[in-house]
């Protein structure tokens, strides 16, 4: 190849070395981006799981409270029979 360029060979060598360095580092940078995206996605996944669990605990607590209130509001057979007996005696 004829050497009739006006650019200093040291400059072209420096540019070539920089380009090679960038190209050589590209796979590592791409993989690090993949790892970072995966870590972020996993973090969001766990945040959503914790939120869903908290919501289910609230629903379970509300259902338990409503069930207990229903149990306390229903007369038992013995209490109902005793109430009926007292009402019958007072007539």
N, C-alpha and C positions, 0 to 999 in steps of 0.2 A: 504494500500500500504506500503510495507516495506521501511523503511528509510535507505537504504544502499548506497545511492549516496554519492559521494565524493565532490559534489558541495554544497556550503553554501546555505541554503534556502533563505537567504536575496538576494543573487545574482539571483537565479531563480525567485524570486518575482519581482525584479526590471526589469528583462527582460520581464516577463509576463505583467507587468504594461505598459512598453514601447510599446509592441506589441498591447495591447488593445487600448492605446492612438492613435497609428497610424491607426488602423482599424476604430476607432470611428471618426477620422477626415477625412477619405477618401471620404465620400459623400460630405462634405462641400468643399473639394478641387476640386472634380470633377465638382461640380456645379459652383464653381468660375471660373474654366477653360472654362466651357460652356458660362458663362456670358462674359468673356473676349473675346472669339472668336466671340460671337454675336456682341459685341461692335466694334470690329475690322472690321467685315464684314459690319456693318452698316456705318462705316466711309468710307470704300472703295466705298460703294454704293452711298453715297452722293458726294464723289469726282468724280465719273464717271458721275453722273447726272449734276454736275456743268460743267464738261468738255464738255458734250454733248450740254448743253445749250449754252455755249460759241461758240462752233462750229456752231450751228444753227444760232446764231446771226451774225456770220461772213458771212454765206451763205445768210442770209436774206439781209444783208447790200450790198453784192455784187449784188444780184438780183435787189434790189431797184436802185442801181447805174446804172446797165445796162438798166433797164426800163426807168429811167429818161433820159439817154443818147439817147435811142431809140426815146423817145417822142420828144426831142429837135432836133433830126436829120430828122424827118419827116416834110415835108412841109404841111401846112394846105391848105384847099381848097381855101380859100380867097387869100392866098399868091400865090398859084399856078395860080389862075385865073388872078391875077394882073400881075404876071410875064408874062403869056401868052399874055395878052393885050398889055403890053409894047413891047414885042417882035414882035407882029403883027403890031404895029404902026411904028416900026423902019424898017420894010421891004420895 
